[in-house]
Each structure stands twice: as structure tokens, then as C-alpha cells.
């Protein structure tokens, strides 16, 4: 059984480094937005083990004219726990929080290798593929929450 809850930003660093930036240090996995007002972090747990994470912050993408936007960052799931729905549960949990705050638009910079995954979560592609050094090719994706 997977449980989902808000977590402290520091709890995300290990999985960010292990899954998203394995050739970087844990210090490289700290985002400037981690402790900003409005930022929150969600973790999914299986038998007490943190298996999946995502961070959410107030950040406006200038390509979108929508006023109230949030950005999804650093979503990662341990490989042996993929396909169990942890990521979907995190997005659903965050969606409820954001809708309560009258936020109806969520966007991210997704690695092209996982754009199909984000599509299954209801995200749409926006624009062209771009390089996000030193991580690689990304594409902006967005989801209307209401």
C-alpha cells in the first residue's frame, strides 16, 4: 500500500540525486525554490520507505498567459517501485492542494524520455524540445487542473 503526504524539501534530495542527477552531488540537487513561500514537496511511501517525490513551486512560465501557475520539479520514483501508481498519486494529491489555492495550471520541464509518462498523467506538450544542460533534452509540458 502506498501512502502520500507532504514532506520537507530535504527529504527529496536523496532521490533527486540518485534518480535525476546521479553524476552530480546532493548539493547540486537543492533547488533555489525549495524553501520559497508557497513551495511544497510531496512524497509517496511504501512500508515507510520514501519511494517517490515531487516538488511544486510558484513559478510563471512566460509562454502561458494564465496568471496563477505552479511548476512541478524533480519528480522521481525508485525504479523497483515504478508502475505502482505512486507518481499518479503524488500528482492527484498536489492537484487537490493547488485547486484549494485557486491554482488551475501546472507546468514542468520534462525529460523527453518521460514525456509519454507525463502525457498519461494528463500533461500536454508545449513548444519544441530544448537542451537543459547538463541534464539533456527536455520539453515543456502543462496540465489544466480544473
N, CA, C and O atoms as a GROMACS GRO file, in nm:
protein
  584
    1UNK      N    1   0.083  -0.118   0.000
    1UNK     CA    2   0.000   0.000   0.000
    1UNK      C    3   0.088   0.125   0.000
    1UNK      O    4   0.185   0.135   0.076
    2UNK      N    5   0.054   0.220  -0.085
    2UNK     CA    6   0.130   0.344  -0.096
    2UNK      C    7   0.054   0.455  -0.025
    2UNK      O    8  -0.066   0.470  -0.042
    3UNK      N    9   0.127   0.532   0.056
    3UNK     CA   10   0.069   0.649   0.120
    3UNK      C   11   0.141   0.772   0.068
    3UNK      O   12   0.259   0.766   0.033
    4UNK      N   13   0.070   0.884   0.063
    4UNK     CA   14   0.124   1.007   0.008
    4UNK      C   15   0.103   1.119   0.109
    4UNK      O   16  -0.004   1.130   0.169
    5UNK      N   17   0.206   1.203   0.127
    5UNK     CA   18   0.196   1.314   0.220
    5UNK      C   19   0.298   1.422   0.186
    5UNK      O   20   0.392   1.400   0.110
    6UNK      N   21   0.275   1.539   0.245
    6UNK     CA   22   0.375   1.646   0.231
    6UNK      C   23   0.499   1.606   0.309
    6UNK      O   24   0.492   1.542   0.414
    7UNK      N   25   0.614   1.645   0.254
    7UNK     CA   26   0.742   1.617   0.320
    7UNK      C   27   0.828   1.743   0.319
    7UNK      O   28   0.798   1.840   0.249
    8UNK      N   29   0.935   1.741   0.397
    8UNK     CA   30   1.029   1.853   0.397
    8UNK      C   31   1.116   1.845   0.272
    8UNK      O   32   1.143   1.736   0.222
    9UNK      N   33   1.160   1.962   0.220
    9UNK     CA   34   1.241   1.959   0.097
    9UNK      C   35   1.367   1.874   0.110
    9UNK      O   36   1.408   1.810   0.013
   10UNK      N   37   1.427   1.873   0.228
   10UNK     CA   38   1.549   1.796   0.247
   10UNK      C   39   1.528   1.647   0.222
   10UNK      O   40   1.622   1.575   0.187
   11UNK      N   41   1.405   1.600   0.240
   11UNK     CA   42   1.375   1.459   0.218
   11UNK      C   43   1.377   1.422   0.069
   11UNK      O   44   1.386   1.305   0.035
   12UNK      N   45   1.370   1.522  -0.017
   12UNK     CA   46   1.370   1.495  -0.162
   12UNK      C   47   1.511   1.480  -0.219
   12UNK      O   48   1.528   1.422  -0.326
   13UNK      N   49   1.610   1.531  -0.150
   13UNK     CA   50   1.744   1.544  -0.208
   13UNK      C   51   1.805   1.411  -0.248
   13UNK      O   52   1.867   1.400  -0.354
   14UNK      N   53   1.789   1.308  -0.163
   14UNK     CA   54   1.850   1.179  -0.193
   14UNK      C   55   1.795   1.121  -0.324
   14UNK      O   56   1.872   1.076  -0.409
   15UNK      N   57   1.662   1.121  -0.341
   15UNK     CA   58   1.606   1.066  -0.464
   15UNK      C   59   1.634   1.155  -0.584
   15UNK      O   60   1.655   1.104  -0.695
   16UNK      N   61   1.635   1.285  -0.566
   16UNK     CA   62   1.672   1.373  -0.678
   16UNK      C   63   1.810   1.335  -0.729
   16UNK      O   64   1.831   1.322  -0.850
   17UNK      N   65   1.904   1.317  -0.637
   17UNK     CA   66   2.040   1.285  -0.676
   17UNK      C   67   2.050   1.144  -0.735
   17UNK      O   68   2.110   1.124  -0.840
   18UNK      N   69   1.990   1.048  -0.668
   18UNK     CA   70   2.000   0.908  -0.710
   18UNK      C   71   1.935   0.884  -0.847
   18UNK      O   72   1.991   0.813  -0.930
   19UNK      N   73   1.818   0.944  -0.871
   19UNK     CA   74   1.742   0.915  -0.992
   19UNK      C   75   1.767   1.019  -1.102
   19UNK      O   76   1.790   0.983  -1.218
   20UNK      N   77   1.762   1.147  -1.066
   20UNK     CA   78   1.764   1.253  -1.167
   20UNK      C   79   1.903   1.304  -1.201
   20UNK      O   80   1.928   1.344  -1.315
   21UNK      N   81   1.993   1.304  -1.105
   21UNK     CA   82   2.125   1.362  -1.128
   21UNK      C   83   2.235   1.276  -1.066
   21UNK      O   84   2.310   1.322  -0.980
   22UNK      N   85   2.245   1.151  -1.109
   22UNK     CA   86   2.340   1.060  -1.045
   22UNK      C   87   2.486   1.098  -1.061
   22UNK      O   88   2.570   1.052  -0.984
   23UNK      N   89   2.518   1.181  -1.158
   23UNK     CA   90   2.656   1.223  -1.178
   23UNK      C   91   2.687   1.355  -1.110
   23UNK      O   92   2.792   1.415  -1.134
   24UNK      N   93   2.596   1.401  -1.024
   24UNK     CA   94   2.613   1.527  -0.953
   24UNK      C   95   2.611   1.499  -0.803
   24UNK      O   96   2.582   1.388  -0.760
   25UNK      N   97   2.642   1.600  -0.727
   25UNK     CA   98   2.640   1.586  -0.581
   25UNK      C   99   2.499   1.614  -0.529
   25UNK      O  100   2.416   1.671  -0.600
   26UNK      N  101   2.475   1.575  -0.406
   26UNK     CA  102   2.346   1.605  -0.342
   26UNK      C  103   2.327   1.757  -0.337
   26UNK      O  104   2.216   1.806  -0.355
   27UNK      N  105   2.435   1.831  -0.313
   27UNK     CA  106   2.425   1.978  -0.309
   27UNK      C  107   2.375   2.034  -0.442
   27UNK      O  108   2.307   2.137  -0.444
   28UNK      N  109   2.407   1.968  -0.553
   28UNK     CA  110   2.360   2.011  -0.685
   28UNK      C  111   2.210   1.988  -0.703
   28UNK      O  112   2.150   2.038  -0.798
   29UNK      N  113   2.151   1.914  -0.613
   29UNK     CA  114   2.009   1.877  -0.624
   29UNK      C  115   1.919   1.964  -0.536
   29UNK      O  116   1.799   1.937  -0.525
   30UNK      N  117   1.975   2.066  -0.476
   30UNK     CA  118   1.897   2.161  -0.397
   30UNK      C  119   1.851   2.272  -0.491
   30UNK      O  120   1.932   2.336  -0.557
   31UNK      N  121   1.720   2.295  -0.496
   31UNK     CA  122   1.664   2.400  -0.581
   31UNK      C  123   1.650   2.529  -0.502
   31UNK      O  124   1.616   2.526  -0.384
   32UNK      N  125   1.675   2.641  -0.566
   32UNK     CA  126   1.658   2.771  -0.502
   32UNK      C  127   1.515   2.792  -0.454
   32UNK      O  128   1.491   2.867  -0.360
   33UNK      N  129   1.420   2.725  -0.518
   33UNK     CA  130   1.279   2.741  -0.483
   33UNK      C  131   1.233   2.651  -0.368
   33UNK      O  132   1.119   2.663  -0.324
   34UNK      N  133   1.318   2.563  -0.319
   34UNK     CA  134   1.275   2.464  -0.220
   34UNK      C  135   1.209   2.523  -0.096
   34UNK      O  136   1.115   2.464  -0.042
   35UNK      N  137   1.257   2.638  -0.050
   35UNK     CA  138   1.206   2.696   0.074
   35UNK      C  139   1.129   2.825   0.050
   35UNK      O  140   1.098   2.898   0.145
   36UNK      N  141   1.097   2.855  -0.075
   36UNK     CA  142   1.022   2.978  -0.104
   36UNK      C  143   0.879   2.967  -0.053
   36UNK      O  144   0.825   2.858  -0.038
   37UNK      N  145   0.819   3.083  -0.028
   37UNK     CA  146   0.678   3.086   0.010
   37UNK      C  147   0.596   3.015  -0.096
   37UNK      O  148   0.615   3.037  -0.215
   38UNK      N  149   0.506   2.932  -0.053
   38UNK     CA  150   0.417   2.862  -0.145
   38UNK      C  151   0.471   2.730  -0.195
   38UNK      O  152   0.394   2.648  -0.247
   39UNK      N  153   0.601   2.707  -0.182
   39UNK     CA  154   0.659   2.580  -0.229
   39UNK      C  155   0.616   2.467  -0.136
   39UNK      O  156   0.604   2.485  -0.015
   40UNK      N  157   0.593   2.349  -0.195
   40UNK     CA  158   0.566   2.232  -0.114
   40UNK      C  159   0.620   2.108  -0.186
   40UNK      O  160   0.644   2.109  -0.307
   41UNK      N  161   0.639   2.004  -0.108
   41UNK     CA  162   0.702   1.882  -0.156
   41UNK      C  163   0.618   1.764  -0.110
   41UNK      O  164   0.566   1.762   0.002
   42UNK      N  165   0.605   1.666  -0.197
   42UNK     CA  166   0.521   1.551  -0.167
   42UNK      C  167   0.603   1.424  -0.186
   42UNK      O  168   0.681   1.412  -0.280
   43UNK      N  169   0.582   1.331  -0.095
   43UNK     CA  170   0.648   1.203  -0.102
   43UNK      C  171   0.547   1.089  -0.098
   43UNK      O  172   0.443   1.099  -0.033
   44UNK      N  173   0.579   0.982  -0.168
   44UNK     CA  174   0.500   0.859  -0.162
   44UNK      C  175   0.584   0.756  -0.088
   44UNK      O  176   0.704   0.743  -0.112
   45UNK      N  177   0.519   0.682   0.001
   45UNK     CA  178   0.587   0.586   0.086
   45UNK      C  179   0.527   0.446   0.067
   45UNK      O  180   0.406   0.431   0.049
   46UNK      N  181   0.612   0.347   0.071
   46UNK     CA  182   0.571   0.207   0.074
   46UNK      C  183   0.637   0.143   0.195
   46UNK      O  184   0.760   0.135   0.203
   47UNK      N  185   0.557   0.096   0.287
   47UNK     CA  186   0.607   0.035   0.411
   47UNK      C  187   0.708   0.125   0.480
   47UNK      O  188   0.809   0.077   0.532
   48UNK      N  189   0.682   0.255   0.481
   48UNK     CA  190   0.767   0.351   0.549
   48UNK      C  191   0.885   0.401   0.468
   48UNK      O  192   0.955   0.493   0.511
   49UNK      N  193   0.910   0.342   0.352
   49UNK     CA  194   1.022   0.384   0.267
   49UNK      C  195   0.976   0.490   0.168
   49UNK      O  196   0.874   0.473   0.100
   50UNK      N  197   1.052   0.599   0.158
   50UNK     CA  198   1.023   0.704   0.061
   50UNK      C  199   1.061   0.650  -0.078
   50UNK      O  200   1.178   0.622  -0.105
   51UNK      N  201   0.960   0.636  -0.165
   51UNK     CA  202   0.984   0.573  -0.295
   51UNK      C  203   0.965   0.668  -0.413
   51UNK      O  204   1.011   0.639  -0.523
   52UNK      N  205   0.899   0.781  -0.390
   52UNK     CA  206   0.870   0.873  -0.499
   52UNK      C  207   0.855   1.014  -0.442
   52UNK      O  208   0.806   1.032  -0.331
   53UNK      N  209   0.898   1.113  -0.520
   53UNK     CA  210   0.895   1.252  -0.473
   53UNK      C  211   0.856   1.345  -0.586
   53UNK      O  212   0.865   1.311  -0.704
   54UNK      N  213   0.812   1.462  -0.548
   54UNK     CA  214   0.792   1.572  -0.643
   54UNK      C  215   0.787   1.702  -0.564
   54UNK      O  216   0.745   1.704  -0.448
   55UNK      N  217   0.832   1.809  -0.627
   55UNK     CA  218   0.832   1.942  -0.565
   55UNK      C  219   0.748   2.036  -0.651
   55UNK      O  220   0.742   2.022  -0.773
   56UNK      N  221   0.684   2.131  -0.585
   56UNK     CA  222   0.594   2.224  -0.651
   56UNK      C  223   0.625   2.365  -0.600
   56UNK      O  224   0.641   2.387  -0.480
   57UNK      N  225   0.635   2.460  -0.693
   57UNK     CA  226   0.667   2.596  -0.654
   57UNK      C  227   0.591   2.696  -0.742
   57UNK      O  228   0.550   2.665  -0.854
   58UNK      N  229   0.576   2.814  -0.689
   58UNK     CA  230   0.514   2.921  -0.766
   58UNK      C  231   0.618   2.968  -0.867
   58UNK      O  232   0.722   3.023  -0.830
   59UNK      N  233   0.589   2.946  -0.992
   59UNK     CA  234   0.678   2.995  -1.098
   59UNK      C  235   0.595   3.010  -1.225
   59UNK      O  236   0.530   2.916  -1.270
   60UNK      N  237   0.599   3.129  -1.281
   60UNK     CA  238   0.521   3.158  -1.401
   60UNK      C  239   0.607   3.130  -1.525
   60UNK      O  240   0.719   3.178  -1.537
   61UNK      N  241   0.551   3.052  -1.615
   61UNK     CA  242   0.615   3.030  -1.743
   61UNK      C  243   0.564   3.140  -1.836
   61UNK      O  244   0.443   3.150  -1.858
   62UNK      N  245   0.652   3.222  -1.890
   62UNK     CA  246   0.608   3.336  -1.972
   62UNK      C  247   0.536   3.297  -2.101
   62UNK      O  248   0.472   3.382  -2.163
   63UNK      N  249   0.545   3.171  -2.141
   63UNK     CA  250   0.474   3.126  -2.261
   63UNK      C  251   0.323   3.116  -2.240
   63UNK      O  252   0.246   3.108  -2.336
   64UNK      N  253   0.281   3.115  -2.114
   64UNK     CA  254   0.140   3.098  -2.083
   64UNK      C  255   0.085   3.225  -2.019
   64UNK      O  256   0.147   3.282  -1.929
   65UNK      N  257  -0.031   3.270  -2.066
   65UNK     CA  258  -0.089   3.394  -2.016
   65UNK      C  259  -0.170   3.374  -1.889
   65UNK      O  260  -0.223   3.471  -1.834
   66UNK      N  261  -0.179   3.253  -1.840
   66UNK     CA  262  -0.253   3.223  -1.718
   66UNK      C  263  -0.180   3.284  -1.599
   66UNK      O  264  -0.058   3.267  -1.585
   67UNK      N  265  -0.253   3.353  -1.514
   67UNK     CA  266  -0.192   3.426  -1.403
   67UNK      C  267  -0.141   3.333  -1.292
   67UNK      O  268  -0.025   3.343  -1.251
   68UNK      N  269  -0.225   3.243  -1.245
   68UNK     CA  270  -0.191   3.159  -1.130
   68UNK      C  271  -0.134   3.025  -1.177
   68UNK      O  272  -0.209   2.935  -1.216
   69UNK      N  273  -0.003   3.014  -1.173
   69UNK     CA  274   0.065   2.893  -1.220
   69UNK      C  275   0.155   2.836  -1.111
   69UNK      O  276   0.205   2.908  -1.025
   70UNK      N  277   0.173   2.706  -1.116
   70UNK     CA  278   0.272   2.638  -1.034
   70UNK      C  279   0.360   2.555  -1.126
   70UNK      O  280   0.317   2.513  -1.234
   71UNK      N  281   0.481   2.531  -1.081
   71UNK     CA  282   0.574   2.447  -1.156
   71UNK      C  283   0.600   2.318  -1.078
   71UNK      O  284   0.621   2.321  -0.957
   72UNK      N  285   0.599   2.209  -1.148
   72UNK     CA  286   0.639   2.079  -1.095
   72UNK      C  287   0.786   2.060  -1.126
   72UNK      O  288   0.831   2.082  -1.238
   73UNK      N  289   0.862   2.019  -1.024
   73UNK     CA  290   1.005   1.996  -1.042
   73UNK      C  291   1.047   1.868  -0.972
   73UNK      O  292   0.985   1.826  -0.874
   74UNK      N  293   1.150   1.807  -1.022
   74UNK     CA  294   1.218   1.698  -0.951
   74UNK      C  295   1.130   1.579  -0.918
   74UNK      O  296   1.139   1.525  -0.807
   75UNK      N  297   1.046   1.536  -1.010
   75UNK     CA  298   0.965   1.418  -0.985
   75UNK      C  299   1.049   1.294  -1.014
   75UNK      O  300   1.109   1.282  -1.120
   76UNK      N  301   1.052   1.203  -0.918
   76UNK     CA  302   1.134   1.082  -0.933
   76UNK      C  303   1.076   0.968  -0.851
   76UNK      O  304   1.020   0.989  -0.743
   77UNK      N  305   1.090   0.847  -0.904
   77UNK     CA  306   1.045   0.725  -0.835
   77UNK      C  307   1.155   0.621  -0.844
   77UNK      O  308   1.216   0.602  -0.949
   78UNK      N  309   1.180   0.554  -0.733
   78UNK     CA  310   1.278   0.446  -0.735
   78UNK      C  311   1.236   0.342  -0.839
   78UNK      O  312   1.118   0.306  -0.847
   79UNK      N  313   1.331   0.292  -0.919
   79UNK     CA  314   1.297   0.200  -1.028
   79UNK      C  315   1.213   0.079  -0.987
   79UNK      O  316   1.120   0.043  -1.060
   80UNK      N  317   1.243   0.018  -0.875
   80UNK     CA  318   1.170  -0.104  -0.838
   80UNK      C  319   1.026  -0.076  -0.794
   80UNK      O  320   0.948  -0.169  -0.774
   81UNK      N  321   0.990   0.052  -0.779
   81UNK     CA  322   0.854   0.088  -0.739
   81UNK      C  323   0.776   0.156  -0.852
   81UNK      O  324   0.664   0.203  -0.831
   82UNK      N  325   0.833   0.160  -0.969
   82UNK     CA  326   0.762   0.220  -1.082
   82UNK      C  327   0.648   0.128  -1.125
   82UNK      O  328   0.652   0.008  -1.101
   83UNK      N  329   0.549   0.185  -1.186
   83UNK     CA  330   0.431   0.114  -1.236
   83UNK      C  331   0.333   0.076  -1.124
   83UNK      O  332   0.243  -0.005  -1.146
   84UNK      N  333   0.350   0.134  -1.005
   84UNK     CA  334   0.258   0.107  -0.894
   84UNK      C  335   0.162   0.223  -0.870
   84UNK      O  336   0.076   0.215  -0.783
   85UNK      N  337   0.177   0.332  -0.947
   85UNK     CA  338   0.087   0.445  -0.934
   85UNK      C  339   0.129   0.552  -0.836
   85UNK      O  340   0.051   0.642  -0.806
   86UNK      N  341   0.250   0.545  -0.785
   86UNK     CA  342   0.296   0.644  -0.687
   86UNK      C  343   0.299   0.784  -0.748
   86UNK      O  344   0.255   0.880  -0.684
   87UNK      N  345   0.350   0.797  -0.868
   87UNK     CA  346   0.356   0.927  -0.934
   87UNK      C  347   0.218   0.986  -0.956
   87UNK      O  348   0.196   1.105  -0.934
   88UNK      N  349   0.126   0.904  -1.000
   88UNK     CA  350  -0.012   0.949  -1.021
   88UNK      C  351  -0.073   0.996  -0.888
   88UNK      O  352  -0.142   1.098  -0.883
   89UNK      N  353  -0.048   0.921  -0.782
   89UNK     CA  354  -0.100   0.960  -0.651
   89UNK      C  355  -0.041   1.093  -0.605
   89UNK      O  356  -0.111   1.175  -0.546
   90UNK      N  357   0.087   1.115  -0.633
   90UNK     CA  358   0.151   1.242  -0.597
   90UNK      C  359   0.085   1.356  -0.675
   90UNK      O  360   0.051   1.459  -0.617
   91UNK      N  361   0.067   1.338  -0.805
   91UNK     CA  362   0.005   1.444  -0.887
   91UNK      C  363  -0.138   1.470  -0.839
   91UNK      O  364  -0.178   1.586  -0.830
   92UNK      N  365  -0.213   1.367  -0.810
   92UNK     CA  366  -0.351   1.385  -0.762
   92UNK      C  367  -0.354   1.458  -0.629
   92UNK      O  368  -0.438   1.544  -0.607
   93UNK      N  369  -0.263   1.424  -0.540
   93UNK     CA  370  -0.253   1.489  -0.409
   93UNK      C  371  -0.219   1.637  -0.426
   93UNK      O  372  -0.281   1.723  -0.363
   94UNK      N  373  -0.122   1.666  -0.511
   94UNK     CA  374  -0.083   1.805  -0.538
   94UNK      C  375  -0.197   1.882  -0.605
   94UNK      O  376  -0.222   1.998  -0.572
   95UNK      N  377  -0.265   1.817  -0.696
   95UNK     CA  378  -0.377   1.882  -0.766
   95UNK      C  379  -0.481   1.931  -0.665
   95UNK      O  380  -0.530   2.043  -0.677
   96UNK      N  381  -0.513   1.849  -0.567
   96UNK     CA  382  -0.610   1.890  -0.464
   96UNK      C  383  -0.560   2.010  -0.385
   96UNK      O  384  -0.638   2.102  -0.356
   97UNK      N  385  -0.434   2.011  -0.350
   97UNK     CA  386  -0.376   2.125  -0.278
   97UNK      C  387  -0.383   2.251  -0.364
   97UNK      O  388  -0.423   2.357  -0.316
   98UNK      N  389  -0.345   2.238  -0.489
   98UNK     CA  390  -0.342   2.355  -0.578
   98UNK      C  391  -0.481   2.408  -0.607
   98UNK      O  392  -0.501   2.530  -0.609
   99UNK      N  393  -0.576   2.321  -0.628
   99UNK     CA  394  -0.713   2.367  -0.654
   99UNK      C  395  -0.768   2.441  -0.533
   99UNK      O  396  -0.840   2.540  -0.548
  100UNK      N  397  -0.736   2.394  -0.412
  100UNK     CA  398  -0.778   2.464  -0.290
  100UNK      C  399  -0.722   2.606  -0.285
  100UNK      O  400  -0.781   2.695  -0.224
  101UNK      N  401  -0.608   2.628  -0.350
  101UNK     CA  402  -0.543   2.759  -0.353
  101UNK      C  403  -0.582   2.838  -0.478
  101UNK      O  404  -0.520   2.940  -0.509
  102UNK      N  405  -0.683   2.790  -0.551
  102UNK     CA  406  -0.730   2.853  -0.674
  102UNK      C  407  -0.624   2.855  -0.784
  102UNK      O  408  -0.620   2.946  -0.867
  103UNK      N  409  -0.538   2.754  -0.784
  103UNK     CA  410  -0.439   2.735  -0.890
  103UNK      C  411  -0.499   2.634  -0.987
  103UNK      O  412  -0.541   2.526  -0.945
  104UNK      N  413  -0.501   2.667  -1.114
  104UNK     CA  414  -0.559   2.573  -1.209
  104UNK      C  415  -0.465   2.539  -1.324
  104UNK      O  416  -0.509   2.489  -1.428
  105UNK      N  417  -0.335   2.567  -1.306
  105UNK     CA  418  -0.240   2.541  -1.414
  105UNK      C  419  -0.107   2.496  -1.356
  105UNK      O  420  -0.048   2.565  -1.272
  106UNK      N  421  -0.060   2.381  -1.401
  106UNK     CA  422   0.066   2.323  -1.356
  106UNK      C  423   0.150   2.294  -1.479
  106UNK      O  424   0.101   2.240  -1.578
  107UNK      N  425   0.278   2.328  -1.473
  107UNK     CA  426   0.368   2.303  -1.586
  107UNK      C  427   0.500   2.248  -1.535
  107UNK      O  428   0.532   2.258  -1.417
  108UNK      N  429   0.576   2.191  -1.628
  108UNK     CA  430   0.707   2.137  -1.593
  108UNK      C  431   0.796   2.134  -1.716
  108UNK      O  432   0.750   2.149  -1.829
  109UNK      N  433   0.923   2.115  -1.691
  109UNK     CA  434   1.020   2.087  -1.796
  109UNK      C  435   1.050   1.938  -1.785
  109UNK      O  436   1.125   1.895  -1.697
  110UNK      N  437   0.992   1.860  -1.874
  110UNK     CA  438   1.004   1.715  -1.867
  110UNK      C  439   1.117   1.664  -1.955
  110UNK      O  440   1.137   1.714  -2.066
  111UNK      N  441   1.190   1.567  -1.906
  111UNK     CA  442   1.287   1.499  -1.991
  111UNK      C  443   1.210   1.434  -2.105
  111UNK      O  444   1.101   1.380  -2.085
  112UNK      N  445   1.266   1.440  -2.223
  112UNK     CA  446   1.196   1.380  -2.337
  112UNK      C  447   1.176   1.229  -2.318
  112UNK      O  448   1.083   1.171  -2.374
  113UNK      N  449   1.261   1.167  -2.240
  113UNK     CA  450   1.250   1.023  -2.216
  113UNK      C  451   1.126   0.985  -2.135
  113UNK      O  452   1.088   0.868  -2.132
  114UNK      N  453   1.063   1.082  -2.069
  114UNK     CA  454   0.945   1.052  -1.987
  114UNK      C  455   0.822   1.132  -2.030
  114UNK      O  456   0.724   1.140  -1.956
  115UNK      N  457   0.826   1.190  -2.149
  115UNK     CA  458   0.711   1.271  -2.192
  115UNK      C  459   0.585   1.186  -2.208
  115UNK      O  460   0.475   1.236  -2.184
  116UNK      N  461   0.598   1.060  -2.246
  116UNK     CA  462   0.480   0.972  -2.256
  116UNK      C  463   0.419   0.948  -2.118
  116UNK      O  464   0.297   0.941  -2.105
  117UNK      N  465   0.504   0.936  -2.017
  117UNK     CA  466   0.456   0.919  -1.880
  117UNK      C  467   0.373   1.040  -1.839
  117UNK      O  468   0.263   1.025  -1.787
  118UNK      N  469   0.427   1.159  -1.861
  118UNK     CA  470   0.354   1.280  -1.825
  118UNK      C  471   0.225   1.293  -1.906
  118UNK      O  472   0.124   1.341  -1.854
  119UNK      N  473   0.226   1.250  -2.029
  119UNK     CA  474   0.104   1.251  -2.110
  119UNK      C  475  -0.003   1.164  -2.045
  119UNK      O  476  -0.121   1.201  -2.043
  120UNK      N  477   0.036   1.048  -1.993
  120UNK     CA  478  -0.059   0.960  -1.925
  120UNK      C  479  -0.114   1.024  -1.798
  120UNK      O  480  -0.223   0.987  -1.752
  121UNK      N  481  -0.042   1.118  -1.741
  121UNK     CA  482  -0.088   1.190  -1.622
  121UNK      C  483  -0.172   1.313  -1.659
  121UNK      O  484  -0.215   1.388  -1.572
  122UNK      N  485  -0.195   1.331  -1.788
  122UNK     CA  486  -0.281   1.442  -1.832
  122UNK      C  487  -0.208   1.567  -1.873
  122UNK      O  488  -0.270   1.671  -1.894
  123UNK      N  489  -0.076   1.560  -1.886
  123UNK     CA  490   0.002   1.676  -1.930
  123UNK      C  491   0.004   1.682  -2.082
  123UNK      O  492   0.002   1.579  -2.150
  124UNK      N  493   0.010   1.803  -2.134
  124UNK     CA  494   0.017   1.828  -2.278
  124UNK      C  495   0.153   1.888  -2.313
  124UNK      O  496   0.213   1.957  -2.231
  125UNK      N  497   0.200   1.863  -2.433
  125UNK     CA  498   0.328   1.918  -2.480
  125UNK      C  499   0.308   2.061  -2.526
  125UNK      O  500   0.207   2.095  -2.587
  126UNK      N  501   0.407   2.143  -2.495
  126UNK     CA  502   0.407   2.283  -2.541
  126UNK      C  503   0.544   2.315  -2.598
  126UNK      O  504   0.646   2.300  -2.530
  127UNK      N  505   0.549   2.360  -2.721
  127UNK     CA  506   0.674   2.404  -2.781
  127UNK      C  507   0.760   2.290  -2.831
  127UNK      O  508   0.715   2.178  -2.853
  128UNK      N  509   0.887   2.325  -2.849
  128UNK     CA  510   0.984   2.232  -2.908
  128UNK      C  511   1.079   2.179  -2.802
  128UNK      O  512   1.091   2.235  -2.693
  129UNK      N  513   1.144   2.070  -2.835
  129UNK     CA  514   1.246   2.012  -2.749
  129UNK      C  515   1.363   2.110  -2.737
  129UNK      O  516   1.401   2.175  -2.834
  130UNK      N  517   1.419   2.120  -2.616
  130UNK     CA  518   1.533   2.207  -2.592
  130UNK      C  519   1.632   2.135  -2.502
  130UNK      O  520   1.597   2.041  -2.432
  131UNK      N  521   1.756   2.180  -2.504
  131UNK     CA  522   1.860   2.121  -2.420
  131UNK      C  523   1.859   2.192  -2.285
  131UNK      O  524   1.853   2.314  -2.278
  132UNK      N  525   1.866   2.113  -2.180
  132UNK     CA  526   1.868   2.166  -2.042
  132UNK      C  527   2.000   2.120  -1.979
  132UNK      O  528   2.003   2.020  -1.906
  133UNK      N  529   2.109   2.194  -2.008
  133UNK     CA  530   2.240   2.150  -1.960
  133UNK      C  531   2.244   2.143  -1.807
  133UNK      O  532   2.184   2.228  -1.742
  134UNK      N  533   2.311   2.049  -1.751
  134UNK     CA  534   2.384   1.938  -1.812
  134UNK      C  535   2.300   1.811  -1.820
  134UNK      O  536   2.355   1.702  -1.834
  135UNK      N  537   2.167   1.824  -1.812
  135UNK     CA  538   2.081   1.707  -1.799
  135UNK      C  539   2.041   1.647  -1.933
  135UNK      O  540   2.030   1.525  -1.945
  136UNK      N  541   2.018   1.732  -2.034
  136UNK     CA  542   1.983   1.679  -2.166
  136UNK      C  543   1.852   1.734  -2.220
  136UNK      O  544   1.802   1.835  -2.172
  137UNK      N  545   1.796   1.666  -2.321
  137UNK     CA  546   1.678   1.718  -2.390
  137UNK      C  547   1.552   1.715  -2.303
  137UNK      O  548   1.521   1.616  -2.236
  138UNK      N  549   1.480   1.827  -2.307
  138UNK     CA  550   1.356   1.846  -2.231
  138UNK      C  551   1.249   1.906  -2.320
  138UNK      O  552   1.277   1.955  -2.430
  139UNK      N  553   1.127   1.901  -2.271
  139UNK     CA  554   1.015   1.968  -2.337
  139UNK      C  555   0.922   2.022  -2.228
  139UNK      O  556   0.902   1.958  -2.125
  140UNK      N  557   0.865   2.140  -2.252
  140UNK     CA  558   0.770   2.196  -2.157
  140UNK      C  559   0.639   2.120  -2.173
  140UNK      O  560   0.592   2.095  -2.284
  141UNK      N  561   0.582   2.084  -2.058
  141UNK     CA  562   0.451   2.018  -2.058
  141UNK      C  563   0.364   2.089  -1.955
  141UNK      O  564   0.414   2.148  -1.859
  142UNK      N  565   0.233   2.084  -1.975
  142UNK     CA  566   0.141   2.154  -1.885
  142UNK      C  567   0.014   2.073  -1.865
  142UNK      O  568  -0.021   1.986  -1.943
  143UNK      N  569  -0.054   2.107  -1.755
  143UNK     CA  570  -0.179   2.039  -1.720
  143UNK      C  571  -0.273   2.142  -1.662
  143UNK      O  572  -0.237   2.215  -1.569
  144UNK      N  573  -0.394   2.148  -1.716
  144UNK     CA  574  -0.500   2.232  -1.657
  144UNK      C  575  -0.565   2.149  -1.547
  144UNK      O  576  -0.602   2.034  -1.569
  145UNK      N  577  -0.578   2.208  -1.429
  145UNK     CA  578  -0.624   2.132  -1.313
  145UNK      C  579  -0.775   2.135  -1.293
  145UNK      O  580  -0.829   2.051  -1.220
  146UNK      N  581  -0.843   2.229  -1.356
  146UNK     CA  582  -0.989   2.236  -1.339
  146UNK      C  583  -1.058   2.228  -1.473
  146UNK      O  584  -1.181   2.232  -1.480
   0.00000   0.00000   0.00000
